[in-house]
Amino acid sequence: MSDRSDPSDQFKIPHSKFKITLMALIVPVRGFTPQIGENCFLAENATIVGDVVMGNDCSVWFNTVIRGDVNSIRIGNCVNIQDGSVLHTLYQKSTIEIGNHVSIGHNVVIHGAKIHDYALIGMGAVVMDDAEVGEGALVAAGSVVLSRTKIGPNELWGGAPAKFIKMVEPEKAREMNIKIAHNYLMYSSWYSTPDIDPTKQ
């Protein structure tokens, strides 16, 4: 995961306005308890298990399962993992590494893959073991990224099996994913004050 400065600081929601919400099912296993960063939103029926380390300003949405029982899962800062997604690995083989400002759409399966900063995984996509999605890359909705596939930086892939479609302008990809990450952080903040509609204030 990248150590460079975070360009989305301008979008940060002050912690005084947004408390950390930990309602999910957090399950220790094999001596590992999930570690959750600051200012994260975990939906109440999300499940996070075992050897999972999550950065700051992340959101994990309804019916998502992050299952670090058989191997490690590492998630960077400002990552949104949307409803119904499943993250899992292979025992003693594959792990999951997710960078910063990554958006994972609804009903995505990531199994033992590496996702670099600013990447976007579209709704219903499957990314298999030892696949790698490069920085700023886009995986189209419904795609199946086969094991050991290498998607380069700023590439758009789609289909089943997924194949290269075209290059994406780096700044556009980066701007889009920062915006999505900011929006999901904003959406998650609404759940700390459910009786108030902040869009009307």
C-alpha positions as CSV (number, residue, x, y, z in Angstrom):
1,M,0.0,0.0,0.0
2,S,1.2,3.5,-0.9
3,D,2.8,5.7,1.8
4,R,2.3,8.9,-0.2
5,S,0.3,11.8,1.1
6,D,-3.5,11.5,1.1
7,P,-5.1,13.8,-1.6
8,S,-8.5,13.3,-0.1
9,D,-7.7,15.1,3.2
10,Q,-9.9,18.0,1.9
11,F,-12.9,15.6,2.0
12,K,-12.4,14.4,5.6
13,I,-15.4,14.4,7.9
14,P,-14.3,15.7,11.3
15,H,-14.2,13.0,14.0
16,S,-16.2,15.3,16.3
17,K,-19.1,15.0,13.8
18,F,-18.8,11.3,13.2
19,K,-18.3,8.7,15.8
20,I,-16.8,5.3,15.0
21,T,-19.7,2.8,14.6
22,L,-18.9,-0.8,15.5
23,M,-22.1,-2.8,15.2
24,A,-20.9,-5.6,13.1
25,L,-20.2,-9.2,14.2
26,I,-16.5,-9.3,15.1
27,V,-15.3,-12.8,15.4
28,P,-11.8,-13.9,16.8
29,V,-10.4,-17.1,15.5
30,R,-7.0,-18.9,15.8
31,G,-5.8,-16.2,18.2
32,F,-6.5,-13.4,15.7
33,T,-9.0,-10.6,16.4
34,P,-9.9,-8.1,13.6
35,Q,-8.2,-4.8,14.0
36,I,-10.3,-1.8,12.9
37,G,-8.9,1.7,12.3
38,E,-10.3,5.0,13.2
39,N,-13.5,6.6,11.9
40,C,-14.8,3.3,10.3
41,F,-18.4,2.3,9.7
42,L,-19.3,-1.3,10.0
43,A,-22.9,-2.2,9.2
44,E,-24.6,-4.1,11.9
45,N,-25.0,-7.3,9.9
46,A,-21.5,-7.3,8.4
47,T,-19.2,-10.0,9.6
48,I,-15.5,-9.6,10.1
49,V,-13.5,-12.6,11.1
50,G,-9.9,-13.4,12.3
51,D,-6.7,-12.0,10.8
52,V,-8.1,-8.8,9.3
53,V,-6.4,-5.4,9.7
54,M,-8.4,-2.4,8.4
55,G,-7.1,1.2,8.0
56,N,-8.9,4.5,8.8
57,D,-12.0,6.0,7.2
58,C,-13.3,2.7,5.8
59,S,-16.9,1.5,5.4
60,V,-18.1,-2.1,5.4
61,W,-21.7,-2.3,4.3
62,F,-24.7,-4.6,4.9
63,N,-24.3,-8.4,4.5
64,T,-20.6,-8.1,3.7
65,V,-18.3,-10.9,5.0
66,I,-14.6,-10.4,5.5
67,R,-13.3,-13.8,6.5
68,G,-9.7,-13.9,7.6
69,D,-9.9,-17.3,9.2
70,V,-7.5,-19.2,6.9
71,N,-5.2,-16.4,5.9
72,S,-4.6,-12.7,6.3
73,I,-6.7,-9.8,4.9
74,R,-5.1,-6.3,4.9
75,I,-7.2,-3.3,3.9
76,G,-5.9,0.3,3.5
77,N,-7.4,3.7,4.3
78,C,-10.6,5.1,2.8
79,V,-11.8,1.8,1.4
80,N,-15.5,1.1,0.9
81,I,-16.7,-2.5,0.7
82,Q,-20.3,-2.4,-0.4
83,D,-23.3,-4.6,0.4
84,G,-23.1,-8.3,0.0
85,S,-19.5,-8.6,-0.8
86,V,-17.3,-11.5,0.3
87,L,-13.6,-11.4,0.9
88,H,-11.8,-14.7,1.6
89,T,-8.5,-16.5,1.0
90,L,-6.9,-19.9,0.5
91,Y,-5.4,-21.7,3.5
92,Q,-1.5,-21.3,3.6
93,K,-1.6,-20.0,0.0
94,S,-3.3,-16.7,-1.0
95,T,-3.9,-13.6,1.0
96,I,-5.8,-10.4,0.3
97,E,-4.1,-7.0,0.1
98,I,-6.2,-3.9,-0.6
99,G,-4.7,-0.4,-1.0
100,N,-6.0,3.0,-0.2
101,H,-9.1,4.6,-1.8
102,V,-10.4,1.4,-3.3
103,S,-14.1,0.9,-4.0
104,I,-15.5,-2.6,-4.0
105,G,-19.0,-2.6,-5.5
106,H,-22.1,-4.6,-4.3
107,N,-21.9,-8.4,-4.3
108,V,-18.2,-8.6,-5.3
109,V,-16.2,-11.7,-4.4
110,I,-12.5,-11.2,-3.8
111,H,-10.6,-14.4,-3.1
112,G,-6.9,-14.1,-2.3
113,A,-6.2,-11.2,-4.6
114,K,-4.2,-8.0,-4.5
115,I,-6.0,-4.7,-5.3
116,H,-3.8,-1.6,-5.6
117,D,-4.6,2.1,-4.6
118,Y,-7.5,3.9,-6.4
119,A,-8.8,0.7,-8.1
120,L,-12.5,0.1,-8.6
121,I,-14.1,-3.4,-8.6
122,G,-17.6,-3.2,-10.2
123,M,-20.8,-4.7,-8.9
124,G,-21.0,-8.5,-9.0
125,A,-17.4,-9.0,-10.2
126,V,-15.2,-12.0,-9.1
127,V,-11.5,-11.6,-8.5
128,M,-9.8,-14.9,-8.0
129,D,-6.6,-16.1,-6.1
130,D,-3.3,-14.5,-6.9
131,A,-4.9,-12.0,-9.3
132,E,-3.6,-8.5,-9.1
133,V,-5.5,-5.3,-10.0
134,G,-3.2,-2.4,-10.7
135,E,-3.3,1.2,-9.3
136,G,-6.3,3.1,-10.8
137,A,-7.5,0.1,-12.7
138,L,-11.2,-0.6,-13.2
139,V,-12.9,-4.0,-13.3
140,A,-16.3,-3.8,-15.0
141,A,-19.5,-5.1,-13.3
142,G,-20.0,-8.8,-13.6
143,S,-16.5,-9.6,-14.7
144,V,-14.6,-12.7,-13.7
145,V,-10.9,-12.1,-13.2
146,L,-9.2,-15.5,-13.3
147,S,-6.5,-16.7,-10.9
148,R,-3.0,-15.2,-11.5
149,T,-4.4,-12.5,-13.9
150,K,-2.3,-9.3,-13.8
151,I,-4.3,-6.1,-14.6
152,G,-2.0,-3.2,-15.1
153,P,-2.3,0.4,-13.7
154,N,-5.1,2.4,-15.2
155,E,-6.5,-0.4,-17.3
156,L,-10.2,-1.3,-17.8
157,W,-11.0,-5.0,-17.9
158,G,-14.3,-6.7,-18.4
159,G,-16.1,-9.9,-19.3
160,A,-16.0,-13.5,-18.2
161,P,-13.2,-14.3,-18.2
162,A,-12.1,-10.7,-18.0
163,K,-10.0,-9.3,-20.8
164,F,-8.3,-5.9,-21.4
165,I,-10.7,-3.3,-22.9
166,K,-8.8,0.0,-22.9
167,M,-6.6,2.4,-20.9
168,V,-8.1,4.9,-18.5
169,E,-6.8,8.4,-17.9
170,P,-4.9,8.2,-14.6
171,E,-6.2,11.5,-13.2
172,K,-9.8,10.7,-14.1
173,A,-9.6,7.3,-12.4
174,R,-8.0,8.8,-9.3
175,E,-10.5,11.7,-9.1
176,M,-13.4,9.3,-9.5
177,N,-12.3,6.9,-6.8
178,I,-11.5,9.7,-4.4
179,K,-15.0,11.0,-5.0
180,I,-16.6,7.6,-4.5
181,A,-14.6,7.0,-1.3
182,H,-15.6,10.4,0.0
183,N,-19.3,9.8,-0.8
184,Y,-19.3,6.4,1.0
185,L,-17.7,8.0,4.1
186,M,-20.4,10.7,4.0
187,Y,-23.1,8.1,3.6
188,S,-21.8,6.1,6.6
189,S,-21.8,9.3,8.7
190,W,-25.6,9.5,8.4
191,Y,-25.9,6.3,10.5
192,S,-24.5,8.0,13.6
193,T,-27.5,10.5,13.6
194,P,-30.3,8.4,12.1
195,D,-33.0,10.9,13.1
196,I,-31.4,13.8,11.2
197,D,-31.3,14.3,7.5
198,P,-28.0,16.1,6.9
199,T,-28.8,16.8,3.3
200,K,-31.5,19.2,4.4
201,Q,-29.4,21.2,6.8
